[in-house]
Amino acid sequence: MLDELLAAWIARQRWFGGKGRPIDALSIESDVTINSGDPGLRHLVVSVRQGGSGDRYQILLGMRGELPDGLKHALIGPHGPYAFDGGPSREEWYVYDAVHDTELTGRLLDCMAEDCGWGEVRFRHLPGVSIDTSLRSLVLGAEQSNTSLVFGEAYICKLFRRLIPGVNPELEIVTALAERGAPHIAQPYGWMETDLDGIPTTLAIMQEFLANSTDGWDLALTSVRDFYNQMPGIAAADAGGDFAAESHRLGAATARVHQELAAAFPTGVVELHEVKRMAEGFRRKLDGAVAEVPELREHVGALEAAYHRVEELAGEVPVQRVHGDYHLGQVMRTTNDWVVLDFEGEPGQPLAERRALSSPLRDVAGMLRSFDYAARHLLADHPDAATLEGRAEEWSARNRAAFLDGYVDGGGTITAGDAALLRAFELSKAVYEVVYEARNRPTWIGIPLAAFRRDDL
């Protein structure tokens, strides 16, 4: 039975969200043939039940009578008998994860170029764009929750494996910003969609692949390593590989993205009574974190004071669409400037929350925390960690300041009142990180805990 094969296979996939829990049942919700031949391509939406709750996932199922050696790593198992409607029939097929089959993934380009519809699965491209259908694909291996296919050096197609009914915020945002001709985004080309619970739901998005670019996290780490290797007495500003100019450019790019988001989508304000509710939310998260991680207890007084300063704000807080999961791993440095990626927000949060209006300072706080992580994460197992702590603090402070200067120079606003809210966002993020590290990477817990020792707390 195909559902039994899939249940055994899906639990081993890195993008499966229910790892570590037994699968009670897997059922095939929809089964759409995209290519009825040998090789054949079927698009499946499966429902996985675990412990009384369920999630949906999409699978591109390849089918071949003979499986080439190059696809054996993607094998799900033998399956049959099966007959394609109007196509070949076999007593036994090899079924496999089709994202690894370049002969089949080319159909995704064909279908986007032609705006095909196969049953409930629809392919679309943006008006005015031309899609090169001759390119072959390669699967990126680093992702945790999605699967991305790179076609040549032109496109990257992200398949959302776990499906949540609704339009994915990344598709919604990048298409809206592209219509405005906004800089600092990767050009969108097309997408896949279906209907779940009667709601149009994004299955995949294809964008420009930034071939000659470098991940912001990798660039920052190179700068940190260079600084750690400098002779004693060399300041961060004088060290080779100083990152501050890039941090300034990134701040300006972030401000421009926020301006474009505010122009493309509705904006609003958080009334004063809701600001107080926001501070109460910070406290609730702190209470839960302290109960789980006792190391936080000594910082509660200072955190409470920081959250209280939010309650004392005298004005409304402007809100708009934001990135929602902003850090150095979400930005790429091209030969021209910074490009912001992954506008889908935190994948683990409900879609409505990911699309909700928020203060742009939330993104600013996320990037400030990322500078701290870049500065300190190499110290986690470093034999000279105590000696290098001062350099980590200096690198972080220099680049945080440069980013904030760039944000303001680029048109972003951080008033005196904003500073209190920005600090609260940043500290609340650090509280979340402490809990995450305690659960997953205990040797890294010192990175977020350092946030509570800053002089400006």
C-alpha positions in Angstrom: 0.0 0.0 0.0 1.4 3.4 -1.0 0.2 5.1 2.2 2.2 2.6 4.3 5.3 3.2 2.2 5.0 6.9 2.6 4.4 6.7 6.4 7.7 4.8 6.8 9.6 7.2 4.5 8.2 10.6 5.5 9.2 10.1 9.2 12.9 10.1 8.0 12.7 13.3 6.0 14.5 16.4 7.5 11.5 18.6 6.5 9.0 16.4 8.4 7.7 18.4 11.4 6.6 15.5 13.5 9.9 13.7 14.0 10.3 11.8 17.2 6.5 11.1 17.5 4.9 7.9 16.2 2.7 8.3 13.1 -0.8 7.0 13.9 -2.1 7.2 10.3 -1.2 8.6 6.9 -3.8 9.1 4.2 -3.6 10.5 0.7 -5.9 13.6 0.4 -5.3 14.4 -3.2 -3.4 12.6 -6.0 -2.9 14.5 -9.2 -1.0 13.2 -12.2 1.3 15.8 -13.8 3.2 13.4 -16.1 1.6 10.1 -17.2 4.6 8.2 -18.5 7.7 6.4 -17.5 9.0 8.3 -15.7 5.7 9.4 -14.2 5.1 12.3 -11.9 2.2 12.5 -9.4 1.6 15.4 -6.9 0.3 14.1 -3.6 -1.1 15.9 -0.6 -1.0 13.6 2.4 -2.5 14.0 5.8 -0.4 12.7 8.8 -2.1 12.0 12.1 0.1 12.0 15.3 -1.3 12.0 18.8 -4.7 13.5 18.0 -3.4 16.3 15.7 -2.8 16.3 12.0 -0.6 18.0 9.4 -0.6 18.1 5.6 2.5 17.6 3.5 3.1 17.7 -0.3 5.1 15.1 -2.1 6.2 15.0 -5.7 6.1 11.3 -6.4 8.3 9.9 -9.2 7.5 6.5 -10.8 9.8 4.5 -12.9 9.9 0.9 -14.1 13.7 0.8 -13.7 15.4 3.1 -11.2 18.8 4.6 -12.3 21.6 4.4 -9.8 21.6 8.2 -9.5 18.0 8.1 -8.0 18.4 5.1 -5.6 19.1 7.5 -2.7 15.6 8.9 -3.3 13.8 5.6 -3.4 10.6 5.3 -1.3 9.9 1.7 -2.3 8.3 -0.7 -4.8 4.7 0.0 -5.5 2.0 -1.5 -7.7 0.2 -2.6 -9.7 -0.6 0.9 -11.1 -1.9 2.2 -14.4 -1.7 5.9 -15.5 -4.9 7.1 -17.0 -4.0 7.0 -20.7 -0.4 6.0 -20.0 1.7 3.0 -19.1 0.6 0.2 -16.7 3.0 -1.9 -14.6 2.6 -4.6 -12.0 5.4 -2.9 -10.0 6.9 0.6 -10.1 9.7 2.1 -8.2 8.3 5.2 -6.4 10.7 7.9 -5.2 11.1 11.5 -4.2 10.8 13.2 -7.6 12.6 16.4 -6.6 15.9 14.5 -7.3 14.8 13.6 -10.9 15.9 16.4 -13.3 13.9 14.8 -16.1 10.7 15.3 -14.0 11.5 18.6 -12.3 11.8 20.2 -15.7 8.0 19.8 -15.9 7.6 22.4 -13.1 9.3 25.0 -15.4 7.2 23.9 -18.4 4.0 24.1 -16.4 4.8 27.5 -14.9 5.8 28.9 -18.3 2.4 27.7 -19.7 0.2 28.5 -16.7 -0.9 24.8 -16.6 -3.6 23.4 -14.5 -3.6 19.7 -13.6 -6.6 18.9 -11.5 -6.5 20.9 -8.3 -2.8 21.8 -8.9 -2.3 25.0 -10.7 1.0 26.6 -12.0 1.3 30.3 -12.6 3.9 32.8 -13.7 4.0 36.5 -13.2 2.8 38.8 -16.0 5.6 39.8 -18.4 8.2 37.3 -17.2 9.8 34.7 -19.5 10.8 31.4 -18.0 13.7 29.4 -19.5 12.4 25.8 -19.6 15.7 24.3 -20.7 17.4 24.4 -17.3 18.2 21.4 -15.1 17.7 21.4 -11.4 19.8 20.6 -8.3 18.4 20.1 -4.8 19.8 22.3 -2.1 20.7 20.1 0.9 20.8 22.6 3.8 17.2 23.3 4.4 15.2 22.0 7.4 11.5 22.7 6.6 11.2 23.1 2.8 12.9 21.8 -0.3 14.5 24.1 -2.8 15.5 23.3 -6.4 18.0 25.5 -8.1 17.6 25.6 -11.9 20.9 26.5 -13.6 22.0 29.8 -12.2 18.7 31.4 -13.0 15.9 30.3 -10.6 15.4 28.8 -7.1 12.0 27.1 -6.6 11.1 26.6 -2.9 8.6 23.8 -2.3 6.7 24.2 0.9 6.5 20.7 2.3 4.2 21.3 5.3 1.1 22.9 3.9 -1.1 25.5 5.7 -4.2 26.7 4.0 -3.7 30.2 2.6 -1.4 32.3 0.5 2.1 32.0 1.8 3.4 35.5 3.0 6.5 35.1 1.0 4.6 34.9 -2.3 2.2 37.7 -1.2 5.1 40.0 -0.2 7.6 39.5 -3.0 5.0 39.8 -5.8 3.6 43.0 -4.3 7.1 44.5 -3.9 8.1 43.4 -7.4 5.0 45.2 -8.8 6.4 48.3 -7.2 9.8 47.8 -8.7 11.2 47.6 -5.1 15.0 46.9 -4.8 16.4 44.5 -2.2 14.2 41.6 -3.2 14.8 38.6 -5.4 12.6 38.8 -8.6 9.7 36.4 -8.4 8.9 34.3 -11.5 6.1 31.9 -10.7 4.4 29.7 -8.2 2.3 26.5 -7.6 -1.0 26.5 -5.8 -3.9 24.3 -4.9 -7.1 24.6 -2.8 -7.1 23.3 0.8 -10.3 23.6 2.8 -11.6 25.6 -0.1 -8.8 28.2 0.3 -6.2 28.9 -2.4 -2.9 27.6 -0.9 0.6 28.2 -2.0 2.6 25.0 -2.8 5.8 26.6 -4.2 7.4 29.9 -5.2 10.1 30.4 -7.8 12.4 33.4 -7.7 15.6 34.7 -9.1 18.6 32.7 -7.9 21.3 35.0 -6.6 24.3 33.0 -8.1 27.0 35.6 -7.4 26.1 36.4 -3.8 27.1 35.5 -0.3 25.0 34.7 2.7 25.1 37.6 5.3 25.8 35.1 8.1 28.8 33.7 6.3 30.2 37.2 5.6 29.7 38.3 9.2 31.5 35.2 10.5 34.4 35.8 8.2 34.8 39.2 9.7 34.5 37.9 13.2 37.2 35.3 12.6 39.5 37.9 11.1 39.1 40.1 14.1 39.7 37.2 16.5 43.0 36.5 14.7 44.3 40.1 14.9 47.2 40.9 17.2 46.1 42.2 20.6 45.4 46.0 20.7 44.0 46.1 17.2 40.5 47.7 17.3 37.6 46.3 15.3 37.6 49.5 13.2 41.2 48.9 12.2 41.0 45.2 11.6 41.1 43.6 8.2 37.6 42.4 7.2 35.8 45.1 9.2 32.1 44.5 8.6 30.7 47.9 9.7 30.3 49.4 6.3 28.3 46.3 5.2 26.2 46.6 8.4 25.5 50.2 7.6 24.4 49.3 4.0 22.2 46.5 5.4 20.5 48.9 7.8 19.7 51.2 4.9 18.4 48.3 2.8 16.2 47.2 5.8 14.7 50.7 6.1 14.0 50.7 2.3 12.3 47.3 2.6 10.1 48.6 5.4 9.2 51.7 3.4 8.2 49.5 0.5 6.1 47.2 2.7 4.3 50.2 4.2 3.5 51.4 0.7 2.4 48.1 -0.6 0.2 46.9 2.3 -2.2 48.5 4.8 -0.7 50.0 7.9 -2.1 50.7 11.3 -1.4 51.8 14.9 -1.4 49.9 18.2 -3.4 52.0 20.7 -1.9 52.7 24.1 -4.0 50.1 26.0 -2.8 47.5 23.4 0.8 48.6 24.0 0.3 47.7 27.7 -1.0 44.3 26.6 2.1 43.9 24.5 4.2 44.4 27.6 2.1 41.9 29.4 2.9 39.4 26.6 6.6 40.0 27.1 6.2 39.2 30.8 4.2 36.0 30.2 6.9 34.7 27.9 9.5 35.6 30.5 7.6 33.8 33.3 7.4 30.7 31.2 11.0 30.9 30.3 12.2 31.4 33.9 10.2 28.3 35.0 12.1 26.3 32.4 15.6 27.9 32.6 16.6 28.9 36.1 19.6 30.9 34.8 17.2 33.6 33.7 16.0 34.3 37.3 18.8 36.7 38.2 17.9 38.9 35.2 14.2 39.1 35.9 14.4 42.5 37.7 16.2 44.2 34.8 13.9 42.6 32.2 10.8 43.7 34.2 12.2 47.3 34.2 12.7 47.2 30.5 9.2 45.9 29.8 7.8 48.6 32.2 9.4 51.3 30.1 7.2 50.0 27.2 4.1 50.5 29.4 5.2 54.1 30.0 5.1 55.0 26.3 3.0 58.0 25.7 2.1 57.5 22.0 0.6 54.9 19.7 2.9 52.4 18.0 2.8 52.4 14.1 2.5 48.9 12.7 2.7 47.4 9.2 3.7 44.2 7.4 7.2 43.1 8.4 9.7 40.3 7.6 9.0 38.6 10.9 12.0 36.3 11.1 14.9 38.7 10.3 18.5 37.8 10.8 21.8 37.5 8.9 20.8 34.2 7.4 17.9 35.9 5.6 20.0 38.4 3.6 22.4 38.0 0.7 25.1 40.3 -0.4 25.1 40.6 -4.2 27.7 42.4 -6.2 25.5 45.5 -6.0 23.7 45.6 -2.6 21.9 43.5 0.0 18.9 41.4 -0.9 16.3 40.3 1.6 14.9 36.7 1.4 12.4 34.5 3.1 9.5 36.8 3.9 7.4 33.8 5.0 7.9 34.7 8.8 8.5 32.0 11.4 7.2 28.8 9.8 6.1 27.3 13.1 3.6 30.1 13.8 0.0 30.3 12.5 -0.4 31.9 9.1 -2.6 34.7 10.5 0.1 35.6 13.0 2.7 35.6 10.3 0.6 38.0 8.2 -0.4 40.3 11.1 0.8 43.9 11.3 3.7 44.5 13.6 6.2 47.2 14.5 9.2 47.2 12.0 11.3 47.5 15.2 10.7 43.8 15.6 12.8 43.1 12.5 15.5 45.6 13.7 15.6 43.8 17.0 16.0 40.4 15.2 19.0 41.7 13.2 20.6 43.2 16.4 20.3 39.7 18.0 21.9 38.2 14.9 25.0 40.4 15.3 25.4 39.2 18.8 25.1 35.6 17.7 27.7 36.2 14.9 30.1 37.7 17.4 29.8 35.0 20.0 28.8 31.7 18.5 32.5 30.9 17.7 33.3 31.2 21.4 31.0 28.3 22.4 33.8 25.7 22.3 36.7 28.0 21.9 39.7 27.4 24.2 40.4 31.1 24.4 36.8 32.1 24.9 37.4 34.2 28.1 40.2 36.2 26.3 38.1 36.8 23.2 34.9 37.9 25.0 36.0 41.5 24.9 36.5 41.3 21.1 33.1 39.7 20.7 31.5 42.5 22.5 33.4 45.1 20.5 32.6 43.5 17.2 28.9 43.2 18.1 28.7 46.8 19.5 30.4 48.3 16.4 28.1 46.5 13.9 24.9 47.0 15.9 25.6 50.7 15.9 26.5 50.8 12.2 23.3 48.9 11.3 21.1 51.3 13.4 22.9 54.3 11.8 22.3 52.8 8.4 18.6 52.2 9.2 18.1 55.8 10.2 20.2 57.2 7.3 18.0 55.0 5.0 14.8 56.6 6.2 13.9 54.4 9.1 12.6 55.9 12.3 13.8 55.2 15.8 12.6 57.8 18.3 13.3 58.0 22.0 10.1 56.1 22.6 11.0 53.6 19.9 14.2 52.8 21.7 12.3 51.4 24.7 10.2 49.2 22.4 13.2 48.1 20.4 15.0 47.1 23.5 12.0 45.2 24.8 11.7 43.3 21.4 15.4 42.5 21.5 15.3 41.2 25.1 12.2 39.2 24.5 13.9 37.6 21.5 16.9 36.8 23.8 14.6 35.2 26.3 13.2 33.0 23.5 16.7 32.1 22.5 17.7 31.1 26.0 14.9 28.6 26.1 15.7 27.3 22.6 19.4 26.9 23.4 18.6 25.2 26.7 16.5 22.7 24.8 18.7 22.1 21.8 22.2 23.5 22.2 23.1 23.9 25.9 26.7 24.8 25.1 25.4 27.9 23.3 23.2 29.2 26.1 25.8 31.8 27.0 25.2 33.6 23.7 21.7 34.9 24.5 22.5 35.2 28.3 25.1 37.8 27.4 22.3 40.1 26.2 21.2 40.6 29.8 24.7 41.8 30.8 24.8 44.8 28.5 25.3 48.2 30.0 22.2 49.6 28.3 19.8 47.0 29.8 
